[in-house]
Amino acid sequence: MSDAPSVPPAKPSQAALDRYAELFNQSLTLRHFGAQVAFPEGRKVVVTIPELKPEHRGGVGSAAAVNGGILAALFDYAIGTSGALVDPTRRCATVQLSMSFQRPVTGDHLRVEAEIDSQGLTLLFATARVYDSENRVCGQCQGVVRLSNLPWPSGESPAAN
């Protein structure tokens, strides 16, 4: 056993994260939601819907509030793509989400931000928050992501479908 300190893995470059986001944003699902993923400063995931539409709404029986199913999907995207902050060339999958909501998400746009809390060799733990158009925290989510040793088929990020 060596007494030498372990060297943390190198963080992906901002260029690699930007490329991952560019390809991921081409997915049919994200386009259907009108959502976009980004990795500002290479330290967090940001998922936005820049323009909320009637099909996003219906939460708490209101035409003003975003539906909980939409919010759950966005939490899944934010937590699930946090694996790219470790290695954007590896596949990853959300294996657990726990959500809570403090207030309805209203307004004309929303933002979800996720950060990694801790990570092991194959699992990472992340926290996400959803913000309304007035920048108020409306809900939060804790999640677990499984990091795979399998690369993406394209070799750099999820294939656009």
Secondary structure as GFF3:
##gff-version 3
##sequence-region A 1 161
A	DSSP	alpha_helix	14	24	.	.	.	ID=ss1
A	DSSP	alpha_helix	28	33	.	.	.	ID=ss2
A	DSSP	beta_strand	36	38	.	.	.	ID=ss3
A	DSSP	three_ten_helix	40	42	.	.	.	ID=ss4
A	DSSP	beta_strand	45	49	.	.	.	ID=ss5
A	DSSP	three_ten_helix	54	56	.	.	.	ID=ss6
A	DSSP	three_ten_helix	59	61	.	.	.	ID=ss7
A	DSSP	alpha_helix	68	80	.	.	.	ID=ss8
A	DSSP	three_ten_helix	81	85	.	.	.	ID=ss9
A	DSSP	beta_strand	90	101	.	.	.	ID=ss10
A	DSSP	beta_strand	110	119	.	.	.	ID=ss11
A	DSSP	beta_strand	123	131	.	.	.	ID=ss12
A	DSSP	beta_strand	137	151	.	.	.	ID=ss13
###
